[in-house]
Amino acid sequence: MNKKYPAFFFWHGSPMNAILDTTFSSEWKKIGRSLEKPKAIISISAHFETHGTYITAMESPRTLYDFSWFLEELYQVQYPMKWSEKIANEIIQTLNDEEIFPDYSWGIDHGTWTILKFLFPDIWDVPVLQISLDIKKTPQEHFHFAKKIAYLREQWYLIMWSGNIVHNLYKMDWYDENHIFPWAKEVNDEVKNMLLSWDIQTLLDFRKLWSKYDMAIPTREHFLPLFYIYGVKSEDEKIVFFNDAIVNGSLSMTSFIIK
């Protein structure tokens, strides 16, 4: 057993990926087959935004269909999950200098279950919990919070973040999946270089680049999970990219593993 369980940044893209056989879902399957069974899965999804920080704590989690106007087949997909109030309370007590509250109303949103459906199709006895994105936190505060939960990797927890480097639904080319806007590629490449060169400060100060990045990152919720990666990665670990592509002009599929 390694000292730490690998951590992941996943793009989650369209919910339709949950019922399609794509090169991206094939890569999720491949990665899942290479992993040992984790003690639990902790997910931070762009779609669970709150005032304050919350962690799901109910025992019977529901599959959330937090989207509209898709095929009826998609709404029939179920990913049975085990939730653990005990694990949630342990995390809350360990991080006693942080205000973290148990949540009993959310669920597992599509930023999490559409990926786990392929990554771990047969380990429904593993607890799955989501930690929310506090919209009041600055990028620096998200980064420091990530450092506090990094210990979970040593307890054999899989920590995953679900978002996108480039995410502009309004500029998407719905008719050409292979289209790539030049500004989308430029931002995606620049952020990848920041990650590889461990340029933490530039990324944390990305608002200074907002005029340049306003097309690629019109809202920050899908970008915020990147700051958590910096917080849990140790200096001796590597970032390995996979599903590194841009589709429909303005949606980055670029994902990576830390190990």
N, C-alpha and C positions, 0 to 999 in steps of 0.2 A: 504494500500500500504506500502511495506517495504521501509526502508530508501534508499536501494541500489538495483539495479537490479542484479540478479546473473550473474557471469562471468564464462566462460567455456574455458577449454582446450579440444579440440576434436582431436582425430586421424582422418585422412580422408582416409587412406588406398588406396586400388585400386579404380579407378573411377567406376569399375563394381558394386560397392555397390549402385550406384544410380539406378540400375535396378534390383537388387536382394533383395529378402525378407530374411534378415538374423537376427540373434539375436542382432546384433549391430544396424541395422536400426530400429528394433523393439524398442530398448531402446531409440533411438532418438525420435521416435514417442511418447513414454510414457512420456519423459521429456517435449516435446513440449506441450502436453495436460495439464501439470501441471503449465505452465508458463502463466503469463498475457501478453497481447500484449505490446511489447516495443514501444517506440517512434521511435527508429531507431536501426539498427544493424550495428555494426562496426566490421569488420573482419580483422585479421592479419594472412595471409596465408603464408606458407613456399614457395609458388610458385610465389609470387610477390616480387622479389628482385630488388633493384634499387641502383644507386649511388645517395645518398640523400634520403630524406623522401618525399613520395608522397601520396596524398589522392585522390581517385577517385571522380570526381565532375560532370560528365555528367548526363543528365536527362534520357537518354535512354540506360541503361547498356546492354551489350551483354553477353550472356552465352558463356564463353570461353571453348573450348575443347582442353585444353593444354596437350594433350597426343596423343599417336599414337598406332595403331595396336590393337584396340579393336573392339568389335562387332558394326556393323552399327547402331543397335538399340540404342546404347549409344549416338551416335551423333545426334539422333533425339530428345533427351530430352531437354525440354525448362523449365527454371524456370523464369517466368516474374518477373522483379524486378523494383522497383522505386528507382531512384537515386535522390539526392538532392544537387544541387550546393550550395544552401543556407546553409545547414548543414555543408558542407565541408568548406565554407568560414568562418562560425562561429568558427569552430575548429581551422582553420589557424590563425584567428585573436586573439582567446583566448590564443593560444600558441605562442605569438608573439616573445618570446625569442628563439624559435626553427625555423630552416629553414624548412618549410613544403610547398610543391608546389602542386597545383591542377593538377590532371592527367585527360586527356580526351581521352586516347588511349587504356588503358588496358581493363578492364572488370571484371566480377566476375568469378574467376577461379574455378577449380574443388575442391580445398581445402575448398571452401565456399559453392558452390551451391549443391554439392552432399550431404551435411549435411542438409542445409536449406530445401531441397526438402522434407525431412521427419520431421524435427523439426517444421517447419511452412509451411505446404503445401497450406494454404488458406489465407495468409495475405500479398498479393502482393502489398498492398498499403503502406507497411512499407518500408521506404528508406533503402537500403543496400549499404554500402560504404566499401571499402577496404583501409587500410593503409599499405604501403609497408615496407619491411624489408630493411633498409639501410645497405648494405654489408660492409660499411666502419666503422660502429659502433662496438665498443667492447661490450661484454656481459654486462659490467657495464653501458655503455651508453644506451643500450636497456632497462635495468632495470630502469634507471632514467627517460627515456622517458615515460615508462609505468606509473610511478608515476604522470606524468603530465597529462595523459589522464584519470586517475582514476576518476576524477570529473564527467565524462560522465555517470557513473553508477548512480550517484545521480540525473541525469536528465532523468533517466529511459531508458537509452540506454543499449542494450545487447552488451557486448563486448565479442568476441570469438577469440580464437587463434587456428589455425589449423596446426598441425604438428605431430611429433611422438617422444617418448622417445628413442626408438630403431628403427632405419630405415636403413637397409642395403639390397638394392634390389639385389646386386650382389651375396649375400650369401643365398638368399631365396631358400627354398625347395619347388619348384613349384608343386611337386607331393604329398606332405603330409601337409595338412593344420594344423594338430595337432602337428607337429614336433616343438620342442623348443630347440634351441641351449643353452647349459649351460651358455655361456657368455652373451647371450641376456637376460636370466632370471636374472642373477646376476646384470647386469647394471640396468635393469628395477626396480628390488627390491631396489637397493641402491638409485636410484633417487627418488623413491616413499618415502623412509624413510627421505631423505633430505627435501622433500616437507612437510611432516607431522611434522618434528621436527623443521621446519623453519630454516634450515641450509643454509642460503642464501650465505654465503661466499664460502663454498665448491662448491656449484653449479656454482656460478659465475666464480670460478677458475677451471672449469672443464678441461681446457686445460692442467692443471698440471696432470690430470688423463688420458691424451690423449693416452698414451701407453697402458693403461688398457682398454680404451673405444674405441680404434680405429676400432674395429670390429663392435661395436654397433652404433657408431656415426662417420662413415667415412667422412661425410660432415656435416656442422653445421646448414644448413638452416632449417631442420625440428626440430632441438633441440632449436634453438633460441627463438621460441615463449614461451618456459617455463619461460624465464626470465621476461616476461611481467606479468605473473601470480603473481610473487612476488611483482611487483610494484603496482598492483591494490588491493591486498588483505590487509585488515586491521587486526589487532591483534585479534579482537574478532570474526573473521569469521573462518569457518571451511572449509577444503578441503574434499570433498566426492568423492571417485573414483567410476567409472562405466565402463562397457565394458573392464574390467581389464583382458586382455588376450594377449598372444603372438601367432601369427599364422605364418605358413610357415617358421618356424625356426627363422626368424630374423626381424619380423615386429611387433612392440608393438601396440596394440589397446588401451592401457590404457588411459582413459580420466578422467576428473574430473570437478566438479562444485565448485565454491566458493560462499558461502552464509552465 
